[in-house]
Amino acid sequence: MSGEPLGADRDAADQVDEPPTTGLAAVDEALAGLSVLDGRPVSEHHTELAAAHEVLHAELDAPSGQIEGRN
């Protein structure tokens, strides 16, 4: 280990400008909502991360036939 933070070797071209899209509206919205964390103090991250976590759990726990956007 180099002692540098994880991802410290990434240059600006490697940074993601847009959150990934999954095709599941609720998941896409939760991931997009995390973009507000950039520039905020870490102490303010919990609320947004917890909300995204809840959405992801709800989508993953739903039976496959009941997930919005899936056939």
N, C-alpha and C positions, 0 to 999 in steps of 0.2 A: 504494500500500500504506500502511496505517495504522501499521504497526510492531507491531500487536497479534498475538498468536498466532492461528493458524488456529482458527476456531470460538469465539473469545473474545466475539463478538457474540451468541452463543446465550444465551437465558435458560434458567432451570431447566425450563420447560415443554417446551423443545426436546430435553432430554436423554432418552436412551433408557433405560428401566428394565429391559427385557427384551431379550436378543439377538434378532436376526431369526431366523425359522425358514425353512428351505429345503425341508423335506420329506425331506432326506437326513440320516439319523440321525448319521452320522459328522461331517458338516459342522456340524450343529446342536450337537453335543457340543463340537466344537472352538471354535465361536463362544462358546458358553456358558462354556467354560473360560477365556476371556479376561477374564471379569468379575472374576477374582481380581487383575487388574492394578491396579484402582482402589485408590488409597491406598498402593500399594507403590512403593518407589524405582525409578526407571527402570533402574537397574543390575540389577534382578531381573526385568525384563521379557523378556529374551532367551529363556529356556528355554520360557516359555509361548507366545511368538510363534513360535518355531521349531517347536514341536509342532503348533500350528495350521497353520502353513505346510506341514508334511509331509502332514497330513491333506488339506488343500485340493489339493495337488499330486496325491496319490494318487487322489482323486475325479475331478479334471479329466483325469488321464491315463488313467483306466479307459475302456474302450470303452463307448459309451452303453448297450449292453444288459447291462453288468455292474455298473452303479452301483446300489447298494442303494437301493430306494425309487423307482426309475424303471422305466417300462415300455418 
